[in-house]
Amino acid sequence: MKDLKSQASKSTTPGKGGLTPEIQSRIGHQLRAMYDDVVRQGVPDRFAELIKKLDAPGGAPQVEIDGGSNDNNNGRD
């Protein structure tokens, strides 16, 4: 009988660093509301244009792989 009471209290009260199911549910609802708001905002025009440029042939920026001149060489040459 004592074990049943302790199990029931564990499921409704937070343990060390734990959250009750009610708190978890409230956090979940708030996160969904925030996420829905962000999704409704859509992608800003400047980001959409940048994505189009990067997707276009030759739109990817050129990256130097030979380790050419770089100001961040920490004094090493």
C-alpha positions in Angstrom: 0.0 0.0 0.0 2.8 2.4 0.9 4.5 1.7 -2.5 1.3 2.7 -4.4 1.2 6.0 -2.6 4.8 6.7 -3.3 4.4 5.8 -7.0 1.3 8.1 -7.2 3.1 11.0 -5.6 6.1 10.5 -8.0 3.8 10.9 -11.0 2.3 14.1 -9.9 5.1 15.9 -8.1 8.4 16.9 -9.6 11.5 15.0 -8.4 15.0 16.3 -8.5 14.8 18.7 -11.5 11.7 17.0 -12.8 8.5 18.7 -14.0 4.9 17.7 -13.3 2.8 16.5 -16.2 0.7 19.6 -15.9 3.8 21.9 -16.2 5.1 19.8 -19.2 1.7 20.2 -20.9 1.6 24.0 -20.3 5.2 24.3 -21.7 4.2 22.2 -24.7 1.2 24.4 -25.4 3.3 27.6 -25.1 6.0 26.2 -27.4 3.4 25.2 -30.0 1.9 28.6 -29.9 5.3 30.3 -30.4 6.2 27.9 -33.2 2.9 28.5 -35.0 3.5 32.2 -34.8 7.0 31.9 -36.3 5.7 29.7 -39.1 3.0 32.2 -39.9 5.6 34.9 -40.4 7.1 33.1 -43.4 10.5 33.7 -44.9 11.7 37.3 -45.3 12.1 38.4 -48.9 15.9 39.0 -48.5 16.4 35.4 -47.4 14.3 34.0 -50.2 16.4 36.0 -52.7 19.6 34.7 -51.1 18.4 31.1 -51.3 17.5 31.6 -55.0 21.0 33.0 -55.7 22.7 30.1 -53.9 20.5 27.6 -55.7 21.3 29.1 -59.1 24.2 27.5 -61.1 27.4 29.3 -60.1 25.7 30.9 -57.2 27.7 29.2 -54.5 30.5 31.4 -53.0 34.0 30.4 -54.0 36.0 29.1 -51.0 39.8 29.2 -51.2 41.2 25.8 -50.3 44.9 26.4 -50.8 45.3 28.4 -47.6 46.2 31.6 -49.4 46.8 34.9 -47.6 44.8 35.3 -44.5 44.9 38.0 -41.8 44.0 35.4 -39.1 47.2 33.4 -39.3 48.2 34.3 -35.7 51.5 35.7 -36.8 52.5 32.4 -38.5 53.7 32.4 -42.1 
